Amino acid sequence: MSRLSDIVSSIEESRTMAISSLTKRLKAEGKNVLSFSAGEPDFNTPGFIKEAAVKAIHNNFTTYTANEGYPELIKVIVKKFKDENDLDFKPENILVSNGVKHSLYNVLMAVCNPDDEVIFQSPYWVSYPEMVKLVQAKSVIIEAGVEKEYKISPEDLERAITPKTKVFIFNTPSNPTGAVYSKEEIIAFAEVLRDKKILVVSDEIYEKIIFDGEKHFAIGAVDHLKDKTITINGVSKAYAMTGWRIGYAGGPKDIIRLARNLQSHSTSNASSISQAASYAALSQHSKEIDMMVEEFKQRRNFIVAELNKIRGIKCPLPKGAFYVFYDVSAYYGKHVNGFEIKDSTSFCNYLLMEQNVGLVPGIAFGNDNCVRMSYACSQVHIEEGLERINNALKKFH
Ligand SMILES: Cc1ncc(COP(=O)(O)O)c(C=O)c1O
């Protein structure tokens, strides 16, 4: 008998976190590493949010709150869902957790049984397959490569459905690709799901980081999916609050009740101070968010234009989030100085060794032809990084 859990042994360490740790270590060793692996805005949490947290501390809002989140925050989340997403929830439909990751895990735990099938697309966010393993369900992955601009079609979804399908995890705007599904595309997915007993877990964490007049549409707002959708969102990316760890879920009462129960025995409430900060974030519209999104858009335009000038790189224009995900497979099979590029991992290793540039291999997101580069960093950082990538790849031409 092993002294370790079989289930936990079956999951891998988050590769994005492993790359971040490696680049941090190289920096600490004195290497001039330029990392593009960050999954977090390079802006500070807006001042009014920080002040709300300081006030909470001084007012001794430092004890346990209700397990599911304190009532005023829940009210503001109900209002946010109504005003921004056309979702009708009551307080009992809401659970506040320690980040979107925690919300997703609680909800998947609340609905999955062994051998249930969970559908999602590739490229996917790194934790979906590992979470599906943790809840002992089975991932059913629909491939969508660069030629499809990383989007699946309603027919793809239809083909993936079996009598065992329990959940469809949907993520728009997407990490890692930045792809955004339009309202029409989302309604077409909803049509496929009509009259089926499939739940939708919709990860909308990048909702506010969206460009070119694209509008975010919450799949749970489609009438016939209202009782089958759990909408998950949080403050990490939109408000530059990754370290505060607040995410929330809105969904059918029976599912939220189970997720609340689970949370009550694992972590209890999310930090009271972070909840107070999130209340401030969600209660008012902040110009700082608009400025941040505008800045991301400028960087995106620059980076995509420059990347596509490099021979062999195919980079579609992402419509949201703060990542570019580009195809580098034209370099596979090429050699330089005894080094062979075989896949996305060796491509990233080469750039790290040759020019101290840290990218994330696409394999971490299910697509080995691509790499992910975050542009949540300064323009100077981006310019220097692109120059280094260019220098490293020139050696193959
Ligand atoms: C698509 C997606 N979902 C969930 C998360 C986790 O968010 P949080 O930091 O709020 O747990 C991330 C973070 O990178 C993400 O990109």
The ligand as an SDF file (V2000), in Angstrom:
LIG
                    3D

 16 16  0  0  0  0  0  0  0  0999 V2000
   -8.8580   31.0420  -16.9800 C   0  0  0  0  0  0  0  0  0  0  0  0
   -8.4670   31.1860  -15.5530 C   0  0  0  0  0  0  0  0  0  0  0  0
   -9.2890   30.7080  -14.5950 N   0  0  0  0  0  0  0  0  0  0  0  0
   -8.9730   30.7940  -13.2990 C   0  0  0  0  0  0  0  0  0  0  0  0
   -7.7920   31.3670  -12.8770 C   0  0  0  0  0  0  0  0  0  0  0  0
   -7.4870   31.4330  -11.3940 C   0  0  0  0  0  0  0  0  0  0  0  0
   -7.8070   32.6730  -10.8700 O   0  0  0  0  0  0  0  0  0  0  0  0
   -7.5570   33.0540   -9.3550 P   0  0  0  0  0  0  0  0  0  0  0  0
   -6.1960   33.6480   -9.2830 O   0  0  0  0  0  0  0  0  0  0  0  0
   -8.6320   34.0580   -9.0130 O   0  0  0  0  0  0  0  0  0  0  0  0
   -7.6880   31.8130   -8.5660 O   0  0  0  0  0  0  0  0  0  0  0  0
   -6.9000   31.8600  -13.8210 C   0  0  0  0  0  0  0  0  0  0  0  0
   -5.6020   32.4210  -13.3920 C   0  0  0  0  0  0  0  0  0  0  0  0
   -4.6400   32.4790  -14.1080 O   0  0  0  0  0  0  0  0  0  0  0  0
   -7.2440   31.7770  -15.1910 C   0  0  0  0  0  0  0  0  0  0  0  0
   -6.4210   32.2460  -16.1420 O   0  0  0  0  0  0  0  0  0  0  0  0
  1  2  1  0
  2  3  1  0
  2 15  2  0
  3  4  2  0
  4  5  1  0
  5  6  1  0
  5 12  2  0
  6  7  1  0
  7  8  1  0
  8  9  2  0
  8 10  1  0
  8 11  1  0
 12 13  1  0
 12 15  1  0
 13 14  2  0
 15 16  1  0
M  END
$$$$
